[in-house]
């Protein structure tokens, strides 16, 4: 995000993790990774669209927007954008079948290479 901002773009970001990124939670005693993931996706699914709608309300509908999602944010890009890209270090699999619902999107996948 800093790169885009340094080149003159207005950069806005929703904190998908609401102040609890996984790297700060993993060493806590009793940390439940599946519960954290479920909570994070639930929060993101609940708040991403209203946040984006508030951005459009503030900056206007005549502005060009770009949504970029890396890893966790990838699925949310497709819920927001007419076009999007995913950069995620995995090999495409059946886990990506839910993206079929986003037929309005032009898709660009940047999966990792297999060795």
N, CA, C and O atoms as a GROMACS GRO file, in nm:
protein
  460
    1UNK      N    1   0.081  -0.118   0.000
    1UNK     CA    2   0.000   0.000   0.000
    1UNK      C    3   0.086   0.126   0.000
    1UNK      O    4   0.054   0.225  -0.065
    2UNK      N    5   0.196   0.121   0.073
    2UNK     CA    6   0.285   0.236   0.077
    2UNK      C    7   0.340   0.269  -0.062
    2UNK      O    8   0.357   0.386  -0.097
    3UNK      N    9   0.366   0.165  -0.140
    3UNK     CA   10   0.417   0.186  -0.276
    3UNK      C   11   0.317   0.267  -0.358
    3UNK      O   12   0.354   0.366  -0.422
    4UNK      N   13   0.191   0.227  -0.356
    4UNK     CA   14   0.090   0.298  -0.434
    4UNK      C   15   0.073   0.442  -0.384
    4UNK      O   16   0.062   0.535  -0.463
    5UNK      N   17   0.072   0.458  -0.253
    5UNK     CA   18   0.059   0.593  -0.196
    5UNK      C   19   0.177   0.680  -0.236
    5UNK      O   20   0.160   0.799  -0.262
    6UNK      N   21   0.297   0.621  -0.240
    6UNK     CA   22   0.415   0.700  -0.276
    6UNK      C   23   0.414   0.743  -0.422
    6UNK      O   24   0.492   0.829  -0.462
    7UNK      N   25   0.327   0.684  -0.502
    7UNK     CA   26   0.313   0.720  -0.643
    7UNK      C   27   0.186   0.803  -0.669
    7UNK      O   28   0.139   0.811  -0.782
    8UNK      N   29   0.134   0.863  -0.563
    8UNK     CA   30   0.025   0.959  -0.580
    8UNK      C   31  -0.116   0.905  -0.568
    8UNK      O   32  -0.212   0.981  -0.583
    9UNK      N   33  -0.132   0.777  -0.542
    9UNK     CA   34  -0.266   0.721  -0.529
    9UNK      C   35  -0.318   0.742  -0.387
    9UNK      O   36  -0.242   0.738  -0.291
   10UNK      N   37  -0.447   0.763  -0.375
   10UNK     CA   38  -0.511   0.762  -0.244
   10UNK      C   39  -0.533   0.616  -0.209
   10UNK      O   40  -0.599   0.543  -0.283
   11UNK      N   41  -0.480   0.574  -0.097
   11UNK     CA   42  -0.485   0.433  -0.057
   11UNK      C   43  -0.564   0.421   0.072
   11UNK      O   44  -0.532   0.486   0.172
   12UNK      N   45  -0.666   0.338   0.069
   12UNK     CA   46  -0.750   0.313   0.186
   12UNK      C   47  -0.751   0.164   0.212
   12UNK      O   48  -0.745   0.084   0.119
   13UNK      N   49  -0.758   0.128   0.338
   13UNK     CA   50  -0.757  -0.015   0.369
   13UNK      C   51  -0.843  -0.044   0.489
   13UNK      O   52  -0.841   0.027   0.589
   14UNK      N   53  -0.918  -0.150   0.478
   14UNK     CA   54  -0.995  -0.203   0.589
   14UNK      C   55  -0.906  -0.299   0.666
   14UNK      O   56  -0.837  -0.381   0.606
   15UNK      N   57  -0.907  -0.291   0.797
   15UNK     CA   58  -0.834  -0.387   0.880
   15UNK      C   59  -0.920  -0.512   0.892
   15UNK      O   60  -1.007  -0.520   0.979
   16UNK      N   61  -0.894  -0.610   0.804
   16UNK     CA   62  -0.973  -0.733   0.804
   16UNK      C   63  -0.967  -0.807   0.937
   16UNK      O   64  -1.059  -0.882   0.971
   17UNK      N   65  -0.862  -0.786   1.012
   17UNK     CA   66  -0.841  -0.863   1.134
   17UNK      C   67  -0.882  -0.787   1.259
   17UNK      O   68  -0.869  -0.839   1.370
   18UNK      N   69  -0.929  -0.664   1.243
   18UNK     CA   70  -0.980  -0.584   1.353
   18UNK      C   71  -0.884  -0.582   1.472
   18UNK      O   72  -0.924  -0.606   1.586
   19UNK      N   73  -0.756  -0.554   1.441
   19UNK     CA   74  -0.655  -0.539   1.545
   19UNK      C   75  -0.598  -0.668   1.600
   19UNK      O   76  -0.521  -0.665   1.696
   20UNK      N   77  -0.635  -0.782   1.542
   20UNK     CA   78  -0.585  -0.911   1.590
   20UNK      C   79  -0.525  -0.992   1.476
   20UNK      O   80  -0.579  -1.097   1.441
   21UNK      N   81  -0.412  -0.946   1.418
   21UNK     CA   82  -0.351  -1.026   1.311
   21UNK      C   83  -0.300  -1.158   1.367
   21UNK      O   84  -0.259  -1.166   1.483
   22UNK      N   85  -0.304  -1.260   1.286
   22UNK     CA   86  -0.271  -1.395   1.333
   22UNK      C   87  -0.132  -1.405   1.391
   22UNK      O   88  -0.110  -1.479   1.487
   23UNK      N   89  -0.036  -1.330   1.335
   23UNK     CA   90   0.101  -1.340   1.386
   23UNK      C   91   0.115  -1.288   1.528
   23UNK      O   92   0.211  -1.321   1.597
   24UNK      N   93   0.020  -1.206   1.573
   24UNK     CA   94   0.022  -1.158   1.711
   24UNK      C   95  -0.056  -1.251   1.805
   24UNK      O   96  -0.049  -1.234   1.927
   25UNK      N   97  -0.127  -1.345   1.751
   25UNK     CA   98  -0.210  -1.434   1.832
   25UNK      C   99  -0.151  -1.574   1.848
   25UNK      O  100  -0.182  -1.644   1.945
   26UNK      N  101  -0.068  -1.615   1.754
   26UNK     CA  102  -0.024  -1.754   1.749
   26UNK      C  103   0.052  -1.801   1.874
   26UNK      O  104   0.046  -1.919   1.908
   27UNK      N  105   0.122  -1.712   1.941
   27UNK     CA  106   0.200  -1.751   2.058
   27UNK      C  107   0.120  -1.743   2.188
   27UNK      O  108   0.173  -1.775   2.295
   28UNK      N  109  -0.004  -1.700   2.182
   28UNK     CA  110  -0.086  -1.691   2.303
   28UNK      C  111  -0.128  -1.832   2.346
   28UNK      O  112  -0.165  -1.914   2.263
   29UNK      N  113  -0.121  -1.858   2.476
   29UNK     CA  114  -0.164  -1.990   2.525
   29UNK      C  115  -0.310  -2.018   2.487
   29UNK      O  116  -0.397  -1.933   2.503
   30UNK      N  117  -0.334  -2.138   2.437
   30UNK     CA  118  -0.470  -2.178   2.401
   30UNK      C  119  -0.521  -2.121   2.270
   30UNK      O  120  -0.640  -2.129   2.241
   31UNK      N  121  -0.432  -2.061   2.191
   31UNK     CA  122  -0.475  -2.004   2.063
   31UNK      C  123  -0.541  -2.111   1.976
   31UNK      O  124  -0.484  -2.218   1.955
   32UNK      N  125  -0.660  -2.080   1.927
   32UNK     CA  126  -0.738  -2.173   1.844
   32UNK      C  127  -0.739  -2.118   1.702
   32UNK      O  128  -0.820  -2.031   1.668
   33UNK      N  129  -0.649  -2.169   1.619
   33UNK     CA  130  -0.635  -2.118   1.482
   33UNK      C  131  -0.764  -2.130   1.401
   33UNK      O  132  -0.804  -2.032   1.338
   34UNK      N  133  -0.833  -2.246   1.399
   34UNK     CA  134  -0.958  -2.253   1.323
   34UNK      C  135  -1.063  -2.152   1.370
   34UNK      O  136  -1.135  -2.095   1.288
   35UNK      N  137  -1.071  -2.129   1.499
   35UNK     CA  138  -1.167  -2.031   1.551
   35UNK      C  139  -1.128  -1.890   1.507
   35UNK      O  140  -1.214  -1.808   1.474
   36UNK      N  141  -0.996  -1.861   1.508
   36UNK     CA  142  -0.949  -1.730   1.464
   36UNK      C  143  -0.985  -1.709   1.318
   36UNK      O  144  -1.034  -1.602   1.280
   37UNK      N  145  -0.961  -1.810   1.235
   37UNK     CA  146  -0.991  -1.799   1.092
   37UNK      C  147  -1.140  -1.777   1.070
   37UNK      O  148  -1.180  -1.692   0.990
   38UNK      N  149  -1.222  -1.853   1.139
   38UNK     CA  150  -1.368  -1.839   1.126
   38UNK      C  151  -1.413  -1.698   1.165
   38UNK      O  152  -1.494  -1.637   1.096
   39UNK      N  153  -1.360  -1.648   1.278
   39UNK     CA  154  -1.396  -1.514   1.324
   39UNK      C  155  -1.348  -1.408   1.225
   39UNK      O  156  -1.422  -1.314   1.195
   40UNK      N  157  -1.225  -1.423   1.174
   40UNK     CA  158  -1.171  -1.325   1.080
   40UNK      C  159  -1.254  -1.319   0.952
   40UNK      O  160  -1.286  -1.211   0.904
   41UNK      N  161  -1.288  -1.436   0.896
   41UNK     CA  162  -1.370  -1.436   0.775
   41UNK      C  163  -1.510  -1.382   0.801
   41UNK      O  164  -1.566  -1.311   0.718
   42UNK      N  165  -1.567  -1.415   0.916
   42UNK     CA  166  -1.699  -1.364   0.949
   42UNK      C  167  -1.698  -1.211   0.959
   42UNK      O  168  -1.785  -1.144   0.904
   43UNK      N  169  -1.598  -1.157   1.029
   43UNK     CA  170  -1.587  -1.011   1.040
   43UNK      C  171  -1.565  -0.946   0.904
   43UNK      O  172  -1.629  -0.846   0.872
   44UNK      N  173  -1.476  -1.003   0.826
   44UNK     CA  174  -1.448  -0.946   0.694
   44UNK      C  175  -1.570  -0.952   0.604
   44UNK      O  176  -1.602  -0.855   0.535
   45UNK      N  177  -1.639  -1.065   0.606
   45UNK     CA  178  -1.760  -1.078   0.523
   45UNK      C  179  -1.868  -0.980   0.566
   45UNK      O  180  -1.943  -0.930   0.482
   46UNK      N  181  -1.877  -0.952   0.694
   46UNK     CA  182  -1.978  -0.861   0.747
   46UNK      C  183  -1.946  -0.715   0.717
   46UNK      O  184  -2.036  -0.637   0.688
   47UNK      N  185  -1.818  -0.678   0.723
   47UNK     CA  186  -1.781  -0.537   0.721
   47UNK      C  187  -1.723  -0.487   0.590
   47UNK      O  188  -1.717  -0.366   0.570
   48UNK      N  189  -1.678  -0.574   0.499
   48UNK     CA  190  -1.612  -0.528   0.378
   48UNK      C  191  -1.705  -0.446   0.288
   48UNK      O  192  -1.669  -0.336   0.248
   49UNK      N  193  -1.821  -0.498   0.257
   49UNK     CA  194  -1.914  -0.426   0.168
   49UNK      C  195  -1.958  -0.293   0.228
   49UNK      O  196  -1.953  -0.192   0.157
   50UNK      N  197  -2.001  -0.286   0.355
   50UNK     CA  198  -2.038  -0.154   0.409
   50UNK      C  199  -1.921  -0.054   0.408
   50UNK      O  200  -1.941   0.065   0.385
   51UNK      N  201  -1.800  -0.104   0.434
   51UNK     CA  202  -1.682  -0.016   0.431
   51UNK      C  203  -1.663   0.038   0.289
   51UNK      O  204  -1.642   0.158   0.271
   52UNK      N  205  -1.669  -0.049   0.190
   52UNK     CA  206  -1.651  -0.006   0.051
   52UNK      C  207  -1.762   0.091   0.010
   52UNK      O  208  -1.735   0.189  -0.060
   53UNK      N  209  -1.884   0.064   0.051
   53UNK     CA  210  -1.995   0.156   0.020
   53UNK      C  211  -1.971   0.294   0.081
   53UNK      O  212  -2.003   0.396   0.020
   54UNK      N  213  -1.916   0.298   0.203
   54UNK     CA  214  -1.886   0.425   0.268
   54UNK      C  215  -1.775   0.500   0.193
   54UNK      O  216  -1.778   0.622   0.184
   55UNK      N  217  -1.678   0.426   0.140
   55UNK     CA  218  -1.571   0.488   0.061
   55UNK      C  219  -1.630   0.553  -0.064
   55UNK      O  220  -1.597   0.667  -0.097
   56UNK      N  221  -1.717   0.481  -0.134
   56UNK     CA  222  -1.780   0.535  -0.256
   56UNK      C  223  -1.867   0.655  -0.221
   56UNK      O  224  -1.870   0.753  -0.296
   57UNK      N  225  -1.936   0.649  -0.109
   57UNK     CA  226  -2.020   0.762  -0.068
   57UNK      C  227  -1.933   0.885  -0.043
   57UNK      O  228  -1.972   0.996  -0.079
   58UNK      N  229  -1.817   0.866   0.018
   58UNK     CA  230  -1.729   0.978   0.049
   58UNK      C  231  -1.659   1.033  -0.075
   58UNK      O  232  -1.652   1.155  -0.092
   59UNK      N  233  -1.608   0.946  -0.161
   59UNK     CA  234  -1.525   0.989  -0.274
   59UNK      C  235  -1.602   0.997  -0.406
   59UNK      O  236  -1.552   1.055  -0.502
   60UNK      N  237  -1.722   0.941  -0.412
   60UNK     CA  238  -1.804   0.953  -0.531
   60UNK      C  239  -1.799   0.833  -0.622
   60UNK      O  240  -1.705   0.754  -0.619
   61UNK      N  241  -1.902   0.820  -0.704
   61UNK     CA  242  -1.911   0.706  -0.796
   61UNK      C  243  -1.838   0.732  -0.927
   61UNK      O  244  -1.821   0.639  -1.006
   62UNK      N  245  -1.796   0.855  -0.952
   62UNK     CA  246  -1.725   0.887  -1.076
   62UNK      C  247  -1.575   0.869  -1.065
   62UNK      O  248  -1.501   0.910  -1.155
   63UNK      N  249  -1.530   0.809  -0.958
   63UNK     CA  250  -1.387   0.788  -0.933
   63UNK      C  251  -1.352   0.646  -0.974
   63UNK      O  252  -1.433   0.555  -0.959
   64UNK      N  253  -1.232   0.626  -1.027
   64UNK     CA  254  -1.186   0.491  -1.058
   64UNK      C  255  -1.132   0.427  -0.930
   64UNK      O  256  -1.053   0.486  -0.857
   65UNK      N  257  -1.177   0.304  -0.905
   65UNK     CA  258  -1.135   0.231  -0.786
   65UNK      C  259  -1.060   0.105  -0.828
   65UNK      O  260  -1.084   0.048  -0.935
   66UNK      N  261  -0.969   0.064  -0.744
   66UNK     CA  262  -0.895  -0.059  -0.764
   66UNK      C  263  -0.896  -0.134  -0.632
   66UNK      O  264  -0.869  -0.076  -0.527
   67UNK      N  265  -0.927  -0.262  -0.636
   67UNK     CA  266  -0.922  -0.345  -0.516
   67UNK      C  267  -0.814  -0.450  -0.535
   67UNK      O  268  -0.810  -0.518  -0.637
   68UNK      N  269  -0.727  -0.462  -0.436
   68UNK     CA  270  -0.619  -0.558  -0.441
   68UNK      C  271  -0.630  -0.646  -0.318
   68UNK      O  272  -0.640  -0.596  -0.206
   69UNK      N  273  -0.628  -0.776  -0.339
   69UNK     CA  274  -0.635  -0.867  -0.227
   69UNK      C  275  -0.523  -0.967  -0.231
   69UNK      O  276  -0.510  -1.043  -0.328
   70UNK      N  277  -0.443  -0.969  -0.129
   70UNK     CA  278  -0.335  -1.066  -0.117
   70UNK      C  279  -0.374  -1.166  -0.011
   70UNK      O  280  -0.410  -1.128   0.101
   71UNK      N  281  -0.368  -1.291  -0.044
   71UNK     CA  282  -0.394  -1.400   0.050
   71UNK      C  283  -0.535  -1.388   0.108
   71UNK      O  284  -0.632  -1.414   0.037
   72UNK      N  285  -0.549  -1.350   0.233
   72UNK     CA  286  -0.679  -1.341   0.299
   72UNK      C  287  -0.774  -1.248   0.224
   72UNK      O  288  -0.894  -1.277   0.216
   73UNK      N  289  -0.724  -1.139   0.171
   73UNK     CA  290  -0.809  -1.040   0.106
   73UNK      C  291  -0.856  -1.077  -0.033
   73UNK      O  292  -0.946  -1.012  -0.087
   74UNK      N  293  -0.797  -1.181  -0.092
   74UNK     CA  294  -0.832  -1.218  -0.229
   74UNK      C  295  -0.980  -1.240  -0.253
   74UNK      O  296  -1.036  -1.179  -0.344
   75UNK      N  297  -1.046  -1.325  -0.174
   75UNK     CA  298  -1.188  -1.348  -0.198
   75UNK      C  299  -1.273  -1.222  -0.185
   75UNK      O  300  -1.374  -1.207  -0.253
   76UNK      N  301  -1.231  -1.131  -0.098
   76UNK     CA  302  -1.309  -1.009  -0.077
   76UNK      C  303  -1.299  -0.914  -0.195
   76UNK      O  304  -1.391  -0.837  -0.221
   77UNK      N  305  -1.188  -0.920  -0.267
   77UNK     CA  306  -1.174  -0.840  -0.389
   77UNK      C  307  -1.284  -0.877  -0.487
   77UNK      O  308  -1.346  -0.790  -0.548
   78UNK      N  309  -1.307  -1.007  -0.503
   78UNK     CA  310  -1.407  -1.050  -0.600
   78UNK      C  311  -1.549  -1.018  -0.557
   78UNK      O  312  -1.639  -1.010  -0.641
   79UNK      N  313  -1.570  -0.998  -0.429
   79UNK     CA  314  -1.701  -0.956  -0.382
   79UNK      C  315  -1.724  -0.807  -0.405
   79UNK      O  316  -1.837  -0.760  -0.400
   80UNK      N  317  -1.616  -0.733  -0.431
   80UNK     CA  318  -1.626  -0.588  -0.449
   80UNK      C  319  -1.609  -0.543  -0.594
   80UNK      O  320  -1.678  -0.452  -0.639
   81UNK      N  321  -1.519  -0.607  -0.665
   81UNK     CA  322  -1.470  -0.552  -0.790
   81UNK      C  323  -1.539  -0.611  -0.913
   81UNK      O  324  -1.596  -0.720  -0.909
   82UNK      N  325  -1.532  -0.535  -1.022
   82UNK     CA  326  -1.576  -0.586  -1.151
   82UNK      C  327  -1.462  -0.662  -1.217
   82UNK      O  328  -1.484  -0.749  -1.300
   83UNK      N  329  -1.339  -0.628  -1.179
   83UNK     CA  330  -1.220  -0.698  -1.225
   83UNK      C  331  -1.131  -0.717  -1.104
   83UNK      O  332  -1.136  -0.637  -1.010
   84UNK      N  333  -1.050  -0.820  -1.106
   84UNK     CA  334  -0.964  -0.840  -0.991
   84UNK      C  335  -0.851  -0.935  -1.020
   84UNK      O  336  -0.844  -0.997  -1.126
   85UNK      N  337  -0.762  -0.944  -0.924
   85UNK     CA  338  -0.648  -1.035  -0.933
   85UNK      C  339  -0.624  -1.097  -0.797
   85UNK      O  340  -0.647  -1.033  -0.694
   86UNK      N  341  -0.578  -1.219  -0.797
   86UNK     CA  342  -0.539  -1.285  -0.673
   86UNK      C  343  -0.392  -1.319  -0.683
   86UNK      O  344  -0.347  -1.377  -0.782
   87UNK      N  345  -0.317  -1.284  -0.582
   87UNK     CA  346  -0.178  -1.326  -0.570
   87UNK      C  347  -0.171  -1.405  -0.440
   87UNK      O  348  -0.181  -1.348  -0.331
   88UNK      N  349  -0.154  -1.534  -0.451
   88UNK     CA  350  -0.154  -1.618  -0.332
   88UNK      C  351  -0.060  -1.735  -0.355
   88UNK      O  352  -0.066  -1.798  -0.460
   89UNK      N  353   0.025  -1.765  -0.260
   89UNK     CA  354   0.126  -1.868  -0.281
   89UNK      C  355   0.074  -2.010  -0.267
   89UNK      O  356   0.121  -2.087  -0.183
   90UNK      N  357  -0.022  -2.045  -0.349
   90UNK     CA  358  -0.075  -2.181  -0.350
   90UNK      C  359  -0.096  -2.225  -0.494
   90UNK      O  360  -0.097  -2.143  -0.586
   91UNK      N  361  -0.111  -2.352  -0.512
   91UNK     CA  362  -0.147  -2.406  -0.642
   91UNK      C  363  -0.299  -2.405  -0.651
   91UNK      O  364  -0.366  -2.448  -0.557
   92UNK      N  365  -0.357  -2.356  -0.762
   92UNK     CA  366  -0.502  -2.356  -0.773
   92UNK      C  367  -0.560  -2.495  -0.749
   92UNK      O  368  -0.503  -2.595  -0.793
   93UNK      N  369  -0.671  -2.500  -0.680
   93UNK     CA  370  -0.733  -2.627  -0.646
   93UNK      C  371  -0.883  -2.610  -0.643
   93UNK      O  372  -0.937  -2.506  -0.682
   94UNK      N  373  -0.949  -2.711  -0.596
   94UNK     CA  374  -1.094  -2.705  -0.584
   94UNK      C  375  -1.139  -2.600  -0.484
   94UNK      O  376  -1.256  -2.561  -0.485
   95UNK      N  377  -1.048  -2.553  -0.398
   95UNK     CA  378  -1.084  -2.449  -0.302
   95UNK      C  379  -1.128  -2.320  -0.370
   95UNK      O  380  -1.195  -2.237  -0.309
   96UNK      N  381  -1.092  -2.303  -0.495
   96UNK     CA  382  -1.125  -2.181  -0.567
   96UNK      C  383  -1.259  -2.189  -0.640
   96UNK      O  384  -1.295  -2.096  -0.712
   97UNK      N  385  -1.333  -2.299  -0.624
   97UNK     CA  386  -1.457  -2.314  -0.698
   97UNK      C  387  -1.562  -2.211  -0.661
   97UNK      O  388  -1.649  -2.182  -0.742
   98UNK      N  389  -1.557  -2.156  -0.540
   98UNK     CA  390  -1.657  -2.057  -0.502
   98UNK      C  391  -1.645  -1.930  -0.584
   98UNK      O  392  -1.739  -1.850  -0.588
   99UNK      N  393  -1.531  -1.909  -0.648
   99UNK     CA  394  -1.514  -1.790  -0.731
   99UNK      C  395  -1.603  -1.796  -0.854
   99UNK      O  396  -1.627  -1.694  -0.918
  100UNK      N  397  -1.654  -1.915  -0.888
  100UNK     CA  398  -1.747  -1.926  -1.000
  100UNK      C  399  -1.866  -1.832  -0.984
  100UNK      O  400  -1.925  -1.791  -1.083
  101UNK      N  401  -1.900  -1.797  -0.860
  101UNK     CA  402  -2.011  -1.707  -0.835
  101UNK      C  403  -1.981  -1.566  -0.882
  101UNK      O  404  -2.072  -1.484  -0.896
  102UNK      N  405  -1.855  -1.535  -0.908
  102UNK     CA  406  -1.813  -1.400  -0.946
  102UNK      C  407  -1.797  -1.388  -1.096
  102UNK      O  408  -1.695  -1.338  -1.143
  103UNK      N  409  -1.894  -1.433  -1.170
  103UNK     CA  410  -1.881  -1.436  -1.315
  103UNK      C  411  -1.873  -1.297  -1.376
  103UNK      O  412  -1.836  -1.284  -1.493
  104UNK      N  413  -1.905  -1.194  -1.301
  104UNK     CA  414  -1.895  -1.059  -1.354
  104UNK      C  415  -1.751  -1.009  -1.356
  104UNK      O  416  -1.723  -0.903  -1.411
  105UNK      N  417  -1.661  -1.084  -1.296
  105UNK     CA  418  -1.522  -1.043  -1.282
  105UNK      C  419  -1.434  -1.101  -1.392
  105UNK      O  420  -1.452  -1.214  -1.435
  106UNK      N  421  -1.336  -1.020  -1.435
  106UNK     CA  422  -1.228  -1.072  -1.517
  106UNK      C  423  -1.122  -1.119  -1.418
  106UNK      O  424  -1.083  -1.043  -1.330
  107UNK      N  425  -1.077  -1.241  -1.432
  107UNK     CA  426  -0.991  -1.299  -1.331
  107UNK      C  427  -0.847  -1.312  -1.379
  107UNK      O  428  -0.822  -1.350  -1.493
  108UNK      N  429  -0.754  -1.279  -1.291
  108UNK     CA  430  -0.612  -1.301  -1.315
  108UNK      C  431  -0.559  -1.374  -1.192
  108UNK      O  432  -0.564  -1.320  -1.082
  109UNK      N  433  -0.508  -1.496  -1.212
  109UNK     CA  434  -0.452  -1.571  -1.102
  109UNK      C  435  -0.301  -1.571  -1.114
  109UNK      O  436  -0.246  -1.587  -1.223
  110UNK      N  437  -0.233  -1.552  -1.002
  110UNK     CA  438  -0.089  -1.556  -0.997
  110UNK      C  439  -0.048  -1.662  -0.896
  110UNK      O  440   0.002  -1.629  -0.788
  111UNK      N  441  -0.067  -1.790  -0.930
  111UNK     CA  442  -0.034  -1.897  -0.835
  111UNK      C  443   0.115  -1.920  -0.830
  111UNK      O  444   0.190  -1.875  -0.916
  112UNK      N  445   0.157  -1.991  -0.728
  112UNK     CA  446   0.299  -2.023  -0.716
  112UNK      C  447   0.336  -2.130  -0.817
  112UNK      O  448   0.251  -2.204  -0.865
  113UNK      N  449   0.463  -2.137  -0.847
  113UNK     CA  450   0.514  -2.242  -0.935
  113UNK      C  451   0.529  -2.370  -0.855
  113UNK      O  452   0.553  -2.366  -0.734
  114UNK      N  453   0.515  -2.482  -0.921
  114UNK     CA  454   0.542  -2.609  -0.855
  114UNK      C  455   0.684  -2.649  -0.886
  114UNK      O  456   0.735  -2.621  -0.994
  115UNK      N  457   0.747  -2.711  -0.792
  115UNK     CA  458   0.887  -2.751  -0.810
  115UNK      C  459   0.899  -2.900  -0.813
  115UNK      O  460   1.010  -2.953  -0.827
   0.00000   0.00000   0.00000
